[in-house]
Amino acid sequence: MRTTGFVVLLLSTVGLALAAILDRTGREPATAGAGTARDTAEATFAGGCFWCVEEAFDAVPGVVSTTSGYTGGRTADPSYQEVSAGGTGHAEAVRVVYDTGVTTYAKLLDAFWRNIDPTDGGGQFCDRGDSYRSAIFTHGEEQRRLAEASKQALAASGRFDEPIATAVVSAEPFYPAEAYHQDYYRKNSVRYKLYKWNCRRAQRLEQIWGEKP
């Protein structure tokens, strides 16, 4: 009887634990070997304020994760204060991990261009200075080829009177930004929306690219 009672108690405990997980996530927990492992790849983009770039890429189907950080500089593991003060050479950037079975690097490039002003070589929108420059940091020759081709196509499109200022460079060490910067647009939505409106980012993007479809 003790054994039977113990088994019943154990099954009840497991059932409650699974119910709690289902209640929090809305789906069953993944088990080892369950489903098909997805193939992912990494891309890195700088487009001014990384809060805004992160928001833009989170909206792209197939993007698995985004991380705000710093890259393209001369010092290791810089702080936000050091990067914004200038002198480290870093740009605010976002590392994008995406599911190659759902989206492509070419689609990420299209999303990137449509969320920046590619002719602005002094920053982006209200954020000025080298740390807010736009750039595509390529991981490998194929990404470089696609990035250069998309930049040339944009220049030849006739949309812009000024040259494309966005640089295409090889990826360098990427340093994640402080925790409070990650998912800032979600965690501090009111402040973020106020900043974005005052920076006139959305207004300028609509002027350049038209309304979002």
N, C-alpha and C positions, 0 to 999 in steps of 0.2 A: 504493500500500500504506500509506503514511503516513496518508493521509486516512481510509482504512478503519479503520486501527488507532485513530485519534483518535476516530472516531464510536463504535466499540465501547466505548472507554474512557469516553466521555461518557455513553453510555446506561447503562453499569454504575454510574457515579457517581450518576446520577439515580435509578436503581433502588434503590440503597442508601439514599439520602436519603429516598425515599418510604417505604421499609420502616421506617426509624427513626421517622418521624413516625407511621406506623400503629401501631408498637409502643408509642409513648408515649400516644397518644390513643384508640386502638381504632377510629378511623374515618378516612376519607380527608380530607385537608385541603380546606377550602372554596376554591372558585375563583370568580373575579369573575363575577358574573352567574348563578352556579349557584343553583338553588332559587328559592324565593319569599321576598322580604324580609318579615320579620315586623314588624307594627306594635306599637310599644311606647309605654307611658305611664309617668308617674312619680307616686309617692305618697310622702308623708312622715308618719311616725308617731313619737310619743314615748310610751314605756310603761315608764319606769324604766330600769334598766340596759340599755344598748344591746346588750351581748353577748347577752342573753336575747331581746331583740326581733328581733335579726338571725337567731338560730337559729330562732325561730318562723316568720318569713317565708320563710326558705330552704326550709322544708318544704312550702310552698304550691305546688302545681303551677302552672306558668305564670310564676312569678317568675324573672326573668332574672338579676338581681343585687341585692345589698343592700350598703349602705355605712353604717357607723356614723359619726355626726358630731354637730354642735352647731347648733342653730337657735333662733330666737325671742329672741335677745339684743340687746344694745346695742353690742357691740364687734365689730370684724372679726377673723376668723381667730383665735379664742381657743384657748388650750391646755387640755388636760385639767385641769391643776392650777388654772388660772384659773376654769374652769367649776365644778369641784368645791368650790372655796373660796367660791363664791357672789359675787354682786355684778355679774356680767356679764349676768344675765338669761337665759342660754341653757338649753335643755333638752337632755339626751342624747336623740338621735333617730336614726332609721334611714330612709334614702332607699331606696325600693323601685322598681326598674324591672321592669315586668311586660309580658308578651305579651298584648295585648288579644284575640288570637284564641284564647287558651287559658283565661284567667281574666278576672274583672271587678273593678272597684273595689268593688262590693258584697261580693264574696267576700273581698277583702282587709280590708274593714271587719269582717266577721264573724270573721276570724282575729285581728284586732287586739283586739276586745272580749274574746275568749275567752283572751287571754294577758295580761290586766291585771285589776286590781281597780278598776272604774270609779267606785267610791264613795270611794276614798282620795284626798283632796285635798292630802295632805302629803307625797307621794312614792309609792313603790311597794314594798310588802313591807318588807324590812329597809333599803332605801335611802331615806333621808329627806332632805327639802329640796326647794327649788324646781327644782333642776336634774334631779330625778328625777320631775317631774310628768308626768301623762299628758295628751296632747293630739293632736288630728288637725290637721295643717297641710294645708289644701286648696289644690289647684292649679286654680283656675277655679271658675266658678259651679256647674257640674254636680257636681263633687266636693263642694262645700259643701252643695248640696241633698241629696245622698245621705248625707253624714255627719250632717247635722242630722236627717234623717228616721230614720236608724238609732239615733241617740241618743234621740230621742223615743220610738221603738218600744221601746227597752230600758227607758226610764223607765216606760213604760206596761205593761210585761210582768208586773209584780207580783213579780219575782224579788228586788228589793232594797227594803229598808225606808228606806234613805237615798237622797238625791238623787244623780244622776250628776254627778261632779265633773270629768270629762274635758272640756277646752275644745275647741271647734271654731274654728280661727282660720285666716286666710289664710297661705299659705306665705311665709316670709321667706328671706333668704340662708342657704344651708346650707353649713357648713364641715366637710369630712371630718375625722374624728379621726385621731390618729397611727396609723402603720402597725401598731403592735403591738396595737391594738384591733380591727383588721379580722380577721374570722373567728377571733376569740379562742376561741370554743367548740370549734373544730376544732384549732387550733394548740396549745392548752393545755387539752386535754380533762379531764385529772385535776383540775387546779386549778379549772377552770370548774365541774365537777360538784360539787366540794366547796363552792365558793362558793354555788352555786345551792341545794344541799341545806341549808346553814346559814342561808341567807336565807329558807328555807321558801317559796319562790316556787311550786314545783310543788304542795306540799301545800295552800297557800292557794287556788290555782287549782282544784284538785280539789274543795275545799270549796265554792267558789262555783259552779263550772260542772259538776261531776261528772267522772267519768272520761272521758278522750278516747275517741272512737269507734274 
